[in-house]
Amino acid sequence: MHVSAAPASGGQAGRALRVALLGTRGIPAGYGGFETFAQQLAVRLVRRGHQVTVYAEADRQGLPDTWYEGVRIRHVQRPRWGAASVIGYDCRCLRDARQGYDLLYMLGYGAAWACWWNRRILGQKVWLNVDGLEWARSKWGHLARVYLRAMEWVSSRAPTRVLADAQAIADRYARLYPRGVPCSFIAYGAELPAVSSRAAHDLSRWNLRTGEYVLVVARPEPENHVLEIVEGHARWGGDWPLVVVGDVRPVTPYQKRLLALAGDKVRFIGGVYDAGLLTGLRMGAGCHVHGHSVGGTNPSLLEALACGNVVVAHDNPFNREVARDAAHYFQTSQQLAEALERVRALTASARQAVAARARGIVAQHYTWDSIAAQYENLMHAECAGIAAGALHR
């Protein structure tokens, strides 16, 4: 397998392309990372003169196309097949997109096998975005994990190209699937809030004081190490409360263990889906703890850096690739407690330096305009039939 970074940004002349983004619930984004990515990329490609369609879930057939900032939204009914509904939906989207596009871009590899038909039989160019180590997530049962692990292998052969949003994921594909299709690395993006807005956010609804709480934004899943974070915060014993943003319901044994630890020092405030409110929580935090361990370039970590947070991140290749030297790292609850104490001891000038470094990383490597330019260049090169070797360094 060939692995590359995308061609350098800066624009590339070429004809207008017809691109379809599949594998999302639709835009405007209101659910997760893929939806945000689809919205940010699609809108920017349209501004650059391309025709972009984003496929969106519908609860019934026959809904007409709608438009969002120049992007066509095509509605496809999601079947009611239980756990297989997402796969069925992706297959219906691939079937609908079998003509009229220069390139199909599927987000996620749950239906990787179905991409083979569009590529091999219909002759379409099909890209597939691999979202970290999806098969390793604890929310999946044994059979689902086996299936997703198999789809990871299929994804190295069925599409025209694999896209990874972290270099560590691209390197892993090259190591495991050396005979697979080309794999390119283009990161996820983030927006930089204005520094002047830091003091403008009202935290009174949560009874929080600016700079005096530890923030976690994560789904309550073991691979996000929320339990270890709670334990590390307790070991630390500082007076900053731990605020966990995420929909924690007493459904799974893991969630029940978390809620049993709730109190004045550990506050589970539920999901915060208003982007402005969430930005306010980030910008007011004294520290942001990021426990994710199986993703690629994680949106939550990027957004924390963009807000100039002092970050303590789980020590793994994905987080180190993104945060670099702008974060402290932990693997155990004791290491987290020690990191929190170091963070609390930072002087005001040291905090300003950390914030500048964090925001500088985002500005240099992760702006959406830069990400869109890299995608546009790679799309032009792919659709122009440039030899695969010419796309790699």
C-alpha positions in Angstrom: 0.0 0.0 0.0 1.2 3.5 -0.8 0.8 6.1 1.9 1.0 9.8 1.4 0.2 13.1 2.7 -2.2 15.0 0.4 -0.7 17.4 -2.1 0.2 20.7 -0.6 -2.6 23.2 -0.2 -2.9 26.3 -2.2 -5.4 25.5 -4.9 -5.1 23.6 -8.1 -6.7 24.6 -11.4 -9.1 22.1 -12.9 -12.6 21.6 -14.1 -15.5 21.6 -11.7 -16.0 18.2 -10.1 -19.2 16.4 -9.2 -18.7 15.0 -5.7 -21.0 13.0 -3.5 -20.4 12.6 0.3 -22.0 9.5 1.8 -22.1 7.9 5.2 -23.5 10.7 7.2 -26.8 11.5 8.8 -26.9 14.7 6.8 -26.1 18.4 7.1 -26.3 20.9 8.7 -24.4 19.0 11.4 -26.3 18.1 14.5 -24.8 14.8 15.6 -21.2 14.0 15.3 -17.8 14.3 13.7 -18.6 12.9 10.2 -21.5 15.3 9.9 -19.4 18.3 10.9 -16.7 17.2 8.5 -19.2 16.7 5.6 -20.6 20.2 6.2 -17.3 22.0 6.4 -15.8 20.2 3.4 -18.9 20.4 1.2 -19.6 24.1 1.7 -16.0 24.9 0.9 -15.9 22.8 -2.2 -19.0 24.5 -3.5 -17.4 27.9 -2.9 -14.5 26.7 -5.0 -16.9 26.0 -7.9 -17.7 22.3 -7.5 -21.0 20.5 -7.4 -21.4 18.7 -4.1 -24.1 16.4 -2.9 -24.4 15.2 0.7 -26.6 12.1 1.3 -28.9 12.4 4.4 -31.0 10.0 6.3 -34.8 10.2 5.8 -37.6 8.4 7.7 -39.6 7.8 4.5 -39.1 7.6 0.8 -39.6 10.2 -1.8 -38.5 13.3 0.0 -37.3 16.0 -2.5 -33.7 17.3 -2.6 -33.0 20.3 -0.4 -30.1 22.8 -0.4 -27.7 24.1 2.2 -25.4 26.9 1.3 -25.2 25.6 -2.3 -24.8 22.0 -1.3 -27.4 19.6 -2.6 -28.8 17.3 0.2 -30.2 14.1 -1.2 -32.6 12.2 1.2 -32.5 8.4 1.3 -34.7 6.4 3.6 -32.8 4.5 6.3 -34.2 0.9 6.6 -35.3 -0.4 10.0 -33.1 -3.4 10.3 -31.9 -2.9 13.8 -28.1 -3.0 14.1 -27.8 -3.5 10.3 -29.7 -0.3 9.5 -26.6 1.9 9.0 -25.1 -0.7 6.6 -28.4 -0.8 4.7 -28.5 2.9 4.5 -25.0 3.2 3.2 -25.8 0.6 0.5 -28.9 2.5 -0.6 -26.8 5.6 -0.9 -24.2 3.9 -3.0 -26.9 2.5 -5.2 -28.5 5.9 -5.7 -25.1 7.5 -6.5 -24.3 5.0 -9.2 -24.1 7.7 -11.9 -23.7 11.4 -12.3 -20.6 11.9 -10.1 -16.9 12.1 -10.7 -16.1 10.8 -7.3 -17.9 9.2 -4.3 -16.6 9.7 -0.8 -17.9 7.2 1.7 -17.3 8.2 5.4 -16.8 5.0 7.5 -16.1 1.5 6.4 -19.2 -0.4 7.7 -20.3 -1.0 4.1 -16.8 -1.3 2.6 -17.7 -4.4 0.6 -20.5 -2.5 -1.2 -17.9 0.1 -2.5 -16.5 -2.7 -4.7 -19.6 -2.8 -6.9 -19.4 1.0 -7.6 -15.7 0.8 -8.3 -15.3 -2.5 -10.2 -18.6 -2.9 -12.0 -19.6 0.7 -12.5 -16.1 2.1 -12.9 -16.6 4.9 -10.4 -13.9 6.5 -8.3 -14.7 5.7 -4.7 -12.9 7.0 -1.7 -13.4 5.6 1.8 -12.6 7.4 5.1 -11.5 5.1 7.9 -12.6 6.5 11.2 -9.8 5.4 13.5 -10.0 1.9 15.0 -13.8 1.5 14.8 -13.8 -2.2 15.5 -12.1 -1.5 18.9 -14.9 0.6 20.3 -16.5 -1.0 23.4 -20.1 -0.2 22.2 -19.9 -3.0 19.7 -20.7 -6.6 20.6 -18.4 -9.5 19.6 -20.0 -10.2 16.2 -20.1 -6.5 15.3 -16.4 -6.3 16.2 -15.6 -9.3 14.0 -17.5 -7.8 11.1 -15.9 -4.3 11.5 -12.4 -5.9 11.7 -13.2 -7.7 8.5 -14.4 -4.5 6.9 -11.2 -2.8 7.8 -9.4 -5.4 5.6 -12.0 -5.0 2.9 -11.5 -1.2 2.9 -7.9 -1.7 1.9 -9.1 -3.3 -1.4 -12.6 -2.3 -2.3 -12.4 1.5 -2.9 -10.1 3.4 -5.2 -8.4 5.1 -2.3 -8.4 5.1 1.5 -8.3 8.4 3.5 -7.1 8.6 7.0 -7.4 11.7 9.2 -4.3 10.8 11.3 -0.8 9.8 10.0 -0.7 7.1 12.6 -3.8 5.5 11.0 -2.3 5.8 7.6 1.0 4.2 8.8 -1.0 1.4 10.3 -2.7 0.7 7.0 0.6 0.6 5.2 2.0 -1.8 7.8 -1.0 -4.2 7.9 -2.1 -4.0 4.2 1.0 -3.4 2.1 -0.7 -4.6 -1.1 -3.8 -2.5 -0.5 -5.1 0.5 -2.4 -3.4 3.9 -2.0 -3.9 5.5 1.4 -3.7 9.3 1.9 -3.6 11.3 5.1 -5.6 14.5 5.4 -6.4 15.7 8.9 -9.7 16.8 10.4 -10.2 20.5 10.9 -11.2 23.0 13.5 -12.3 26.7 13.8 -10.4 29.2 15.9 -12.7 31.1 18.3 -11.7 34.8 18.8 -9.6 35.1 21.9 -11.5 38.3 22.8 -14.6 36.1 23.4 -13.1 34.2 26.3 -14.6 36.4 29.0 -18.0 36.8 27.2 -19.4 33.4 28.0 -21.9 33.0 30.9 -21.1 29.9 33.1 -23.6 30.7 35.8 -26.1 28.1 34.5 -23.6 25.5 35.7 -22.5 27.4 38.7 -18.9 27.5 37.4 -16.1 30.0 37.7 -13.8 30.9 34.8 -10.5 29.1 35.0 -11.5 27.0 38.1 -12.8 23.7 36.7 -11.6 20.6 34.8 -13.5 19.8 31.6 -14.1 16.5 29.9 -16.1 16.3 26.6 -16.6 12.6 25.8 -19.1 9.8 25.3 -19.2 7.6 28.3 -17.3 4.6 26.8 -14.3 2.7 28.3 -12.0 3.7 25.4 -12.5 7.3 26.3 -11.1 6.6 29.8 -13.8 8.7 31.6 -13.6 6.4 34.7 -9.9 6.7 34.9 -10.2 10.5 34.6 -12.7 10.6 37.5 -10.4 8.4 39.6 -7.4 10.6 38.7 -9.3 13.8 39.7 -10.2 12.2 43.0 -6.5 11.3 43.6 -5.5 14.8 42.8 -7.9 16.2 45.5 -7.8 19.8 44.1 -10.7 22.2 44.6 -11.6 22.5 40.9 -14.7 20.4 40.1 -14.6 17.9 37.3 -17.3 18.7 34.7 -18.1 15.9 32.3 -20.0 16.9 29.1 -21.6 13.8 27.6 -24.9 11.9 27.6 -24.3 9.6 30.7 -27.4 7.6 31.3 -27.6 4.6 33.7 -27.9 2.1 30.9 -24.6 0.2 30.8 -22.7 -1.1 33.8 -19.9 1.4 32.9 -22.3 4.3 33.0 -23.7 3.2 36.3 -20.2 3.1 37.8 -19.7 6.6 36.6 -22.9 8.0 37.9 -22.2 6.4 41.3 -19.2 8.7 41.6 -21.2 11.9 40.9 -21.3 14.7 43.4 -20.3 18.3 43.9 -16.7 17.5 42.9 -17.8 15.4 39.9 -20.6 16.8 37.8 -22.2 15.0 34.8 -24.0 17.8 33.0 -25.2 15.8 30.1 -24.8 16.5 26.4 -24.3 20.2 25.3 -25.3 20.4 21.7 -25.3 24.2 21.3 -21.9 25.0 19.7 -21.8 28.4 21.4 -22.4 27.0 24.8 -19.9 24.3 24.4 -17.3 26.8 23.2 -18.0 28.8 26.3 -17.4 25.8 28.5 -14.1 25.1 26.7 -12.8 28.6 26.9 -13.7 28.9 30.6 -12.0 25.7 31.7 -8.9 25.7 33.8 -7.9 22.4 32.2 -9.3 20.1 29.5 -8.8 16.4 29.9 -9.0 14.3 26.8 -9.2 10.5 27.3 -9.9 9.3 23.8 -7.7 6.5 22.6 -9.0 4.7 19.5 -9.8 7.6 17.1 -7.6 9.4 14.6 -7.6 13.2 14.7 -10.3 13.7 17.3 -12.5 16.7 16.9 -12.8 17.2 20.7 -9.1 17.5 21.1 -8.7 19.9 18.2 -11.5 22.1 19.5 -9.8 22.2 23.0 -6.5 23.3 21.4 -8.4 25.9 19.2 -9.9 27.4 22.4 -6.4 27.7 23.9 -7.1 25.1 26.7 -4.4 23.7 28.8 -4.8 20.0 27.8 -4.0 16.8 29.6 -4.4 14.0 27.0 -4.3 10.2 27.2 -0.9 9.1 26.0 -1.3 7.4 22.6 0.0 8.1 19.1 -3.2 9.8 17.9 -3.2 12.4 20.6 0.5 13.0 20.5 0.3 13.5 16.7 -2.2 16.3 17.2 -1.3 18.0 20.4 2.5 17.6 20.1 4.2 19.6 22.9 1.1 21.6 23.8 -0.3 19.0 26.1 0.5 17.0 29.2 0.0 13.3 28.9 -1.2 10.4 31.2 -1.9 6.7 31.1 -2.8 6.0 34.7 -5.0 7.8 37.2 -2.0 8.7 39.3 -0.2 10.2 36.3 -3.4 12.3 35.7 -3.4 13.5 39.3 0.2 14.6 39.0 -0.6 16.4 35.7 -3.5 18.2 37.2 -1.3 19.5 40.0 1.2 20.8 37.4 -1.6 22.5 35.5 -2.9 24.2 38.6 0.6 25.5 39.4 1.0 27.2 36.1 1.5 31.0 36.2 -0.6 33.3 34.1 2.2 33.9 31.7 2.8 30.2 31.3 -0.9 29.6 30.6 -0.8 32.3 27.9 2.2 30.6 26.3 0.5 27.2 26.3 -2.7 28.8 24.8 -0.7 30.5 22.1 1.1 27.2 21.2 -2.1 25.2 21.1 -3.9 27.7 18.9 -0.8 28.0 16.7 -0.9 24.2 16.1 -4.5 24.5 14.9 -3.7 27.6 12.7 -0.8 25.9 11.1 -2.1 22.3 10.5 -5.9 22.1 11.1 -7.8 25.0 9.6 -10.8 23.9 7.5 -9.8 26.1 4.6 -6.4 24.3 4.4 -8.1 20.9 4.8 -10.6 21.7 1.9 -7.7 22.8 -0.3 -5.8 19.6 0.3 -9.0 17.6 -0.6 -9.6 19.6 -3.7 -6.0 19.1 -4.9 -6.2 15.3 -4.3 -9.7 15.1 -6.0 -8.4 16.9 -9.1 -5.4 14.6 -9.3 -7.5 11.5 -8.8 -10.1 12.5 -11.4 -7.4 13.6 -13.9 -6.0 10.1 -13.8 -2.6 11.0 -12.5 -0.6 7.9 -11.9 -0.8 6.7 -8.4 3.0 7.1 -7.8 2.8 10.8 -8.7 0.5 11.4 -5.7 3.0 10.1 -3.2 6.1 11.4 -1.7 
